Amino acid sequence: MMRSSLIALTVCLMMQCIQGQGKSPAAIATSQSLDLGRLFWGRSGEPVWTMIDKNLPQVQQMIDETKEKCMAKLQMKAPQRSLIRETRPTPTEKCLVECVLKGIKIMDSDTNRLNLRRVEELTSLVTDDNKMAIALGCSLAQICNRSITTNKPCEAAHLLNQCIGRHLERNKVKLHW
């Protein structure tokens, strides 16, 4: 599935380049600029970015509810700072991240890696089952999984959190925990 998605993306990029041949760079920039949003349309006909903005609050609510339960479990006081981009969390905060990631079932309890099936489910939910976005999400999750260098659950969660945070920021997805 991922291979076919990458092939489709490559073909679209090549078609965009072919359409731009023989034109001045200025004409290409104004009339034929590559709009990645057009590659990512959902079943509803809306660009994926619009669907993400519309569907993300549902995922954010699940994260917030899970974080509250985890804070109670770890006997942490509210309000707790957002940890998605925190580079130097305390050991307790690393365990909070572990609890949240496992609570929303995105981190596998046995392997301390991202659960690719759950990544696929959540990406499908927020993108209206956009296959290209799902393939991209799973590919990014695999990159994060390869970055884990420890078997300690809280530390692995911190490393996953850092990787997820980078990818969310690059793709302008506004989630926090």
Helices and strands as residue ranges (DSSP letters): H 2-20, H 25-31, H 36-39, H 48-73, H 91-103, H 116-127, H 131-146, H 153-170
